[in-house]
Amino acid sequence: MAIFGADFQRAKSEWLYPRDVQQSLWRGLVCFVVLAILDVLLQTLGGIASYFILFWDGSRQLFVDMGTTAPEFMKASVIGITPSAVLVVIAAVYFAQFGLRNRQGKLPLQFPELGFWGWVTVIVGFCILMWMVFIGTFVILGIDPETYSPAGGLKDGQSASGLVEKTIADLANQPWLFALALPGVILGAPVTEELIFRGALFSAIVNTRLGRVGAVLISSALWALIHLSAAPWLYVGVIFIMGLVLGVLLLRFGSLWVTIACHAAWNMFNSLVIFGVGTHS
C-alpha cells in the first residue's frame, strides 16, 4: 500500500472536483430544499420517538411539563439523530440519481485514493487547523473560554455554550445514553450535513456564474446559519470558517468522503472532550 495515494499526490498540483456538470442549478436547489426539510422533519420525529422510548413514564405531558421534559427531549433529540440520518442519506443518494440516465449518481461520492498517511495528514491537519481557529477566536476577542464551558449542562443558565454541547455534557453523566447519542453526533450529523450542503447545494452552485468561490461561500454561510438556533454567534462564526475549509477540501480532493471524514473527526474530538469535562464536573 502506498504511503500517500495517487489522489493525494495529484491534489498537490490540481483541483480534483469533477469538471463536468454535477447538477443543474434548479435541480440541485430543489434537492437541497427537499433534503433540508426532510432532515428537520425526521430529526424531530426521531427525537419524539426517542423521548417516548427512553424517558416517558406516562405521568407527564410532553408539551405541558416543559420544565421537566425539555432537558430530556433535548437528549432524546440528539439520540434520535442516528435513525433519521440513515433515512436522509438514502433519500440524498436517491434524489441525486433520480431521473438521470443509468441511475448514475451526480454527487462526488467516489472514494479517493489518499493512502493511509494521506488520510491521516488531511484529517489530523484539519482538526489542528480548526482547533487553532477556535482557540485563536477566544484570544483575539479576549473571551475567557470558561464562559463557554458546557460542563454545567442544560441547567447552567450562565454558560454561553450551545444547546448541543450542553446536552452532550448532560449525557456524559449517563454513559449508556451518551453511547446511544455518539453515532448520531459523530456519523449521522456529519454525513447528512455534508450530503445536503456540500453535496446537493454545492453542486447546484459550482457550475453557475458564482463558480467555486460562490459555492464555497454560500454553502458555508447557510450551513453556519442553521446552527444559529442552538449555538451562540461565536460558534456560528467558527462553523462558517470550518465550512470554508471543508469547501476547499472538497474542491481539492473532489470527494465528499474527505469532508465527511474531517467533519466526523472534529465532532468525535469535541464530543470526547465534552464527555471528559462532563464526567469530571
N, C-alpha and C positions, 0 to 999 in steps of 0.2 A: 504494500500500500504506500502510495506516495505521501510524503510528509505534508506537502501542500499540493492540492489538486489542480487540475487544469483550469477550472473556472476561477480559482483564487489567483492563479498566475495571470490569466487574461484580464481580470478585473483591475490589475495594477495599471494597465495602459488603455483600457476601453470600458465603455458603459455597456453592460450586458442586458439591460432591459430590452425586451423584444421591440424591434423596429416596426414590425407590421401592426396594423390596427387591431387592438385587442377587443374594443367595444366601440360602438358608435356613441356619441355624446348622450343622446336621449335614451338609448337602450341601457347604457351604463347608469344614468341617473335614476331611471325607473327601478333598476335592480337595486341600487343603493337605498332608495327610499323604502322599497318593499322589505328589504332585509333589515333596515334600521327599525321599522315599525314592528316587524316580526320578532326581532330581538327583544325589544322592550316588552311586548305582549307576553312572550314566552318566559322571560325572566320574572315578570310579575306573577304569572300563573305558577311558575316553579317555586317562587317564594311562598305563595299562599299554600300550595300543596305541602311544602316542607314544613311550614308552620303547623298545619293540622296534624301532620305525621309525628313531628318531634316535640311540639310544645303544648298543643291544645289539650286541655283535660276536661272540657265541657262545662267548666264553671265560669268561664269568662267569655266575653263577646269581643271579637277581633277589633271592630271599629268603635267600640264603646269604652272599654277599659284600656285606653291608649297608653296611659301611664305605665301599665304593666306589660302590655303586649307589644308596644313599639320597639323596645330593645330586642325582644325575642323575634319579632318579624324581620328586623334588620339582619339578625343572624341567619334566619331562615332564607332570606333573600340571597345572601352570599352563598349559602349551601345550595340553593336552587339554581345557581348559575350552570352547574355541570349538565343536568339533563336538558336545559334549554339550549345550551351551546351545541350539543350534538345535533339537535334539530335544525339550528341555524346553519351549521356547517353543511348539512345535507342540502338544505334549501339554497345556499350560496353556490354550491357546485352545480346543482340542477339548473338554477336560473342563468348561470354563466354559459351553460351548454344549450339552453332551450332555444329551439328554432334554428340552430346552426347546423351546417352540413356535417354529416358523420358524427354528430354529437360531440365534436371536439371542443373541449373547454377553452375559453378565452380569458382565463386568469393565469398569470405566470406562476404556475404551481409545479413546474419541473424541478426536480431535486438537483441542486448544484453540486458540482464536483469540487469541493473545497479541501478535501483531505482532513485527517484528524486535527493536525495543528492549525489548519486554516480555520476550521470551525472554532477551535479554542481561541485563536487570535481575534476573530471577529466578535465572538460573544463576550469574552473577558474584556476586550478593548472597549466594547460598547458600554458594559457595566461600569468600568473605571471612569470613562468619559462622563457618563450620566451622574455618577456619584460626585465627581468633581464639579459638575454644573449645580447639583443640588446643594453641596456644601458652600460652593462659591456664591450662590444666591444669598444664603444667610449672611455670609461675611460681607458682601457688597452692600446689602441693605441694613447691616448692623442689627440683625434679629437674633435673639437668643434661641437656639434650636429647642431648648427645653419647653418653650411656649407652644411648640408644635408636637410635643411628645404625646402619643396616644395611650400611654400606659394606664391612665385613669379610666379608659374605656368610654362607653356611651354615656355614663353618668357624670363624666367630668365636663362640666359646663365651661371651665376656664381654658381648657386646651383648645388651640386653634387648628388642631389636626382635622383631617377629613373624616367623614362618617365611615367610609370603608375601613380606614386604618383603625379607628376606634372599635369598630365591630370585630376586626381581626384580633385586637388586643383583648376584647372580652372573650372571644372564642379560645384564646390561648389558655384561659383558666379552665376550659373544658376540652381536654386534648382529643377526645373522640369526636366532638363536634368540629374541632379545628381540622382533624383529619378528613372529615366529610367535606369541609369547605375548600381544602387545599387544591384538589384537582380543578375546581372551577376557577379559582384565583390564578393558578399557575398556567393552566392549559386552556380552560374554557373561554375566559375573557380575552386572552391574547389572540387565540385563533379566530374567534368571531369578529373582534375589532379589526384585526388585520385584513380579514376577508372583506369586511364591509368598507373600511376606509382606504386602506392601501391596495385593496383588491378592486371592488366594483367602482368606487368613486374615483380613485386614482386613474384607472384605465379609461374612464369616461372623459377625463380632462386632458390626459397627457398628449393626445394626438390632436387637440384643438389648438387655436392660436395662443392659448395660455401656455401650452407646452409643458415641459418638465418642471420648470420653476413654478408655474401656476398650480400644477398637480401637487407638488410637494407642499406649497404654502396653504392651499385651500383644504387639502385632506388633513393637514396638521392642525389648522385652525378649528375646523369642525370637530375633529377628534378631541381637541382640548376643551372645547365649549360644552360637549356632552357631559364632561366631568364637573361642570360648574355647580350643579345642584347638590353634589355630595363632597366637593373639595373646595378649599379656600383658593383665593386668587393666586397665591404664591405657587401652589401645586399646579394650578391650571397653566401658569406660565412655564413651569418646568416640563409639563406634559407637552406643551406646544413645541418646546425645543427638542424634546425627545422625538416628537413626530417628524421634525425636520431631519434629524439624524436617521431615523428609520426610512424616511423617504429617499434620502441619498443612498442608503444601503440597498434599497430596492432597485434604484436606478443602476447602481454599480454592479450588483451581483445578479440582477434580473430575476429574482425568485422570492416569492412570499415566504418561503421556508426560512430564509435568513431573518426577515423581520419578525416572524413568529418566534423563532428560537431566541432572539435577543429580547423581545418583549417578555417571553415566558421566563427567561433567566432573571430579568430585572424584577418581575413580580415575585419569583421564588426567593430571591435575595432579600427583598423588603419584607416579605411575609415571615421569613425565618428570623429576621432582626426584630420585628414586632412581637413575634412569639416569644423570643428571649426576653424582651423588655416586659411583656405582659406577665410572664410566669415569675418574674422577679420583682414585680411591683407590689 
